[in-house]
Amino acid sequence: MLFLLAGLWALISGLLDLAAARAAYAGAFPDFDWNRDWTIVALSAEFTIALIPIAWILLAARPFARWMVSALGLWKIWWLVAGGPGAWLQAGLIALSIALLFTRSASRYFRRS
């Protein structure tokens, strides 16, 4: 659920401040001509990609999904923290999500499937 919250946070904050999101994308991908429409498309694509780990955990419920989501989450945290201080909340939510994947109740859930 926290992955969903982190994804929604990124989407909503980006949509509320399109100029900052556009500048962030332009900094990450300078060869692309970023405009308002492409920024909205990129924000929506990032949100959709954030839903993939949720589907892996809820639908697949395999140990592989837990480790893959953890690896992708750690990469996302590193990318967010390198991006600046404004992303600390989102990085914190992702870190908490990863930690919750390794609780006893989560382990029982993965064993049951």
C-alpha positions in Angstrom: 0.0 0.0 0.0 2.9 2.3 0.7 4.2 1.8 -2.8 0.8 3.1 -4.0 1.0 6.1 -1.7 4.6 6.9 -2.9 3.4 6.6 -6.5 0.4 8.8 -5.9 2.6 11.3 -4.1 4.9 11.6 -7.1 2.0 11.9 -9.5 0.1 14.5 -7.6 3.1 16.6 -6.6 4.3 16.5 -10.3 0.9 17.5 -11.6 0.6 20.4 -9.1 3.9 21.8 -10.1 4.3 20.9 -13.8 7.1 23.5 -14.2 9.3 21.8 -11.6 8.5 18.3 -13.0 9.3 19.5 -16.5 12.6 20.9 -15.2 13.5 17.6 -13.5 12.7 15.6 -16.6 14.7 18.1 -18.8 17.6 17.7 -16.4 17.5 13.9 -16.5 16.8 13.7 -20.3 18.2 16.9 -21.9 18.0 15.7 -25.5 14.2 15.5 -25.4 12.1 18.5 -26.0 9.9 18.5 -22.8 6.6 20.3 -23.0 3.5 20.3 -20.7 1.9 17.3 -22.5 5.0 15.1 -22.4 5.6 15.9 -18.8 2.0 14.8 -17.9 2.6 11.6 -20.0 5.8 10.9 -18.2 4.3 11.4 -14.8 1.4 9.1 -15.7 3.9 6.5 -17.0 5.8 6.7 -13.7 2.7 6.1 -11.7 1.7 3.2 -13.9 5.2 1.7 -13.4 4.8 2.2 -9.6 1.7 0.0 -9.8 3.7 -3.0 -11.2 5.2 -4.0 -7.8 1.8 -3.9 -6.2 0.5 -6.3 -8.8 3.6 -8.5 -8.4 3.0 -8.8 -4.6 -0.8 -9.1 -4.7 -1.1 -11.4 -7.7 2.1 -13.4 -7.9 3.0 -13.5 -4.1 6.2 -15.4 -4.9 9.5 -14.9 -3.0 11.0 -13.8 -6.3 8.5 -10.9 -6.4 9.5 -9.8 -2.9 13.2 -9.7 -3.8 12.6 -8.0 -7.2 10.4 -5.4 -5.7 13.0 -4.8 -3.0 15.8 -4.4 -5.6 13.7 -2.0 -7.7 12.7 -0.1 -4.5 16.3 0.4 -3.4 17.2 1.6 -6.9 14.3 4.1 -6.8 15.4 5.3 -3.3 19.0 5.9 -4.6 17.6 7.8 -7.6 15.3 9.9 -5.5 17.9 10.8 -2.9 20.4 11.7 -5.6 17.7 14.0 -7.1 17.4 16.3 -4.1 15.8 16.9 -0.7 12.3 17.2 -2.0 12.0 13.5 -2.5 12.8 12.4 1.0 9.1 11.6 1.9 8.7 9.5 -1.2 12.0 7.7 -0.5 11.0 7.1 3.1 7.6 5.6 2.1 9.4 3.2 -0.3 11.9 2.2 2.3 9.1 1.5 4.8 7.4 -0.5 2.1 10.5 -2.6 1.5 10.9 -3.2 5.3 7.3 -4.3 5.6 7.9 -7.0 2.9 10.2 -8.8 5.3 7.9 -8.9 8.4 6.7 -12.1 9.9 3.2 -11.7 8.5 4.5 -10.9 5.0 6.6 -14.1 5.2 3.5 -16.1 6.1 1.7 -14.5 3.2 4.5 -15.5 0.8 4.7 -19.0 2.1 0.9 -19.5 1.8 0.9 -18.8 -1.9 
